[in-house]
Amino acid sequence: MVNYRSRVYGCGWGGVASVAEIEVWLQITARTQPPSGMQDHRNLRVWKHAHQLAVRVRCETADFQAMGFVSLQSQMGRAAESIVFNIAEGCGATSQREFARFLGIAIKSSFELEAQCELAKDYDALSDSVWKELDAALVSTRRMLFALRKKVLLSPHGKRMAGTSPTTVNP
């Protein structure tokens, strides 16, 4: 048995699964395709970056409760997760405009998370080095979101993006 989250994300919390279980899960998710016209969010590089950022935020704020920053810990986790969730939900949208709307919400959540990270740094709940790393990852993710939103809005209304997008991972 391996602690999957600890091995992959370097965070001490998480579920325990055997290597065989993880391999089966990866095979199943690789075969799962969304309905025609919808995009699998797992193929978007921006979703992968946002997912890693959300996990990192949860790891870095794990000690906030002991420092008395329970509310800030919760808000930072929710804002980081909101970025991930809105990208995923947007991939299930029925139109390009609706997809762009969800990406816009994800962008706004990234601004919220940025302000929360800065406040955590000013409260000395986050070290300067951790704050700089989180901020760099956040800015990078937000740039990808802006680029994807722009591409979605400029694309023909009836078509979904193909695997040629700079924010799509090539298979």
N, C-alpha and C positions, 0 to 999 in steps of 0.2 A: 504494500500500500504506500502511496506517496501523497504528500500534502500538495495537491495540484496548485492551489493559489500561491503557496509559499515558493514553489519551484518556479512558476511562471512569472509571478509579479513581485516576488520578494517581500511579500506582506505576510505577517504571522497568522492572520485569521484565514479561515476557509475550510472547505470540505475536503474529505479524504476520499480518494478514488484510486483504484488500481490502474496500472499502465494500460492494461487491456480494456478497461472501461473507458478510459480517455480516448484510446484509439477507435473504439466503436463509436463514441460520440462524435469524433472528428469525421469519421466516414459517413455517418448519417447526416450531419450538417452540411457536408460537402455535396451530397446528393440532393438535398432539399432545395428546390427552386421555387421562387414565388410565382404566383399566377401571372399569366401573360400580361405584359404592359407594366408590371411592377418590378422594382429593382430589389435585389437582396442587399440589405444594408451591410451585411458582413463583408461584401466585396468592396465597399467604399473605404479608401484609405483614411478619409476624414473620420469615419465612424471608429476605425481601429485606434486612431490617435485619441479621439474623445473618450473611448472606452478605457484606454491606458491612463489617461488623465484622471478619470473618475476614480479608478482603483487607487491611483497614487494619492489623490486628495483624501480618500478614506484612510489610507495608511498613515499619511502625515498628520491627520487630525485625530488620530486614535487617542492621543494623550490630552486632548483639549478638555475632556470631562474632569480629569484630575486637577486641571489648572483653573476650572471654573468657567469655561467657555462652551458649555453644552449647547447653547442656542446657536452660536457661531459654527460649531462643529456640524450641527444638523443642517443649517442653512447652506454651508459650503458643500456638503455631501449632496443635498437636493439640487443645488444649482449645477454641479458637475454632472450628476445623473440626468438632469433635464436636457443637457446638450446631447447626450447619448440617445435618450428616449425620443427626442424630437427628430433626430436624423432618422432613426428607425421608423417612427410613425410616418414621417414624410415619404419614405420609400414605398409605403402602402397607399399613398395618395392616388386619386383617380385622374388628376390633371397636373400639368407642370406648374401651374399657378399655385395650386394647393401645396405641392411639394416645396416650392419656394417659400411659401408662408411658414411651413414648419422649420425650414432652414433659418428663416428670419428669427423665429422664436429661439432657436438654438444659439444664434448669434447674440441675442439679447441676454440669454442666460450666461454666455461667456463673459459679457461685460459685468454682470452681477457677480460672477465668481471672481473676476479680477479685483473688484472692489473689496470683496470679502477677504481675499488673500492678502491684499495690502493692509487691511485693518488687522488681520491676524499677525502680520509682521510688525505693525506698529504696537500691538499689544505684547510683543515678544513671545507670542505663542508659536510663531514660525521663525526659524533662524533665517538670516539674510541669504545664506546659500540655498536653502530649501525654497524660499520665496522666489529667488531668481530662476531656479529650475522649473518651478511650477508656472511662473509667469512666462518663461520662454515657451514652454509646452502649450500654454493657453493661447498665446499670441499666434503661434504656428497653427494651432487648430482653428482659430478664428479666421486666419487668412485663407485656409482651405475652405472654410464654410462660405466666406464671401465669394471666393472663386467659383465654387460649385453653384451657389445661388445665382450668380451672374450667368453662368453657362446654362442653367436650367431656364432662366427667364428669357434668354436669347434663342433657345432651341425651339424647333417647331412644336406647336402645342400638342400634336397627336403622337409624338414619338418620345420614347425614353432614351436616355443617353446609352451609348454602346460602351464597350470596354476600352475605348480610346481616351476617356477622360483622364486628366491629370490627377483626379482624385479617386480614380478607380484602380484597384489592384489588378494587374494582368494575370490571368489564370496560368 
